[in-house]
Amino acid sequence: MASVSVAKEEDNKLTLYSYWRSSCSFRVRIALNLKGLKYDYKPVNLLKGEQYSPEFLQLNPVGCVPVLVDGHAVLYDSLAIILYLEDKYPHNPLLPRDIPKRTINFQATSVVSSTIQPLHNLSLLNYIGEKVGPDEKLRWAQSVIRRGFTALEKLLKDHTGRYATGDEVFLNEFPVLSRLHETYTAMPAFQEALPENQPDAVH
């Protein structure tokens, strides 16, 4: 099973710039672990604004994690990174061959990456806190997550097995639904990717 490498960057071509609490980084860590790929972990502290440093902005001008460096390739956006890993490292596939199942995976992934996550990320919550009021931040995040989870429950209700879209783990397999959380987090690939198990985690 893959684990975070402590090797020097020149000895390991896969390098992940991550923040331990970032759900986008979490997705990529899970994908790397499911594929059995070792990587060097580079922490980026979002609370300290390290994502806006000139050095990091050279890697990702958007100023957010994750960023994956694979040799000369520099990639950002969690879904783009995961699809890149799927194409370049086809072992332990993250997508089913069955077209209907593949489509459900893409739909569920889109709900998470387009409808839930960007609407409650750190920069948006800080903006809401400044412009509307600090008490509104939690209400906003809860409403976004509730709406997304409701959509996921409806989408997946006829497709679930042990995991969200059957009995195998595929692209959309992230612990987003509480009823599946226990099953996912029993898997070593998920356990190693958990925020609290990252080198930069604050306990």
C-alpha angles and dihedrals in degrees: 000000000000120000136181108279122225091197120124115269093251090056095053120043096197111080123174120200103204147156115221096230096042111115090203091055089045090058092053093046089053092050092049091049094046089053091047093238119155117219142178111246117222112186119219113191106218093186090059092047095244089145088071096054115120090242094054094042088059087062096041119011089193089066102227140109146282109058121168121199114197108176105297093347116099114189134180134180114067097239093048089050092049093049090048090052090049092053099041098039104034096173115106092020120224094201128059120235091226105099098216091049090045090053093050088052091053092047094050091045090050092053090055099041098038107026106030114024103045092048095061104032122133098262094050094046090050090050091051090048092052099041102034106018140278093261090062095060096077094041090052094048092047092050092050093048093045092051092048095046090050090054091048093050090053093045096048102035094098096039107048124117122151087325132030098280103022139306097316130071113246140164100300095049103124124131095259100127117062093218090061098038096091093051094049097046091053088069117092092225090059095041092055091049096050113123094239091056095058123107092243096047116132113219 
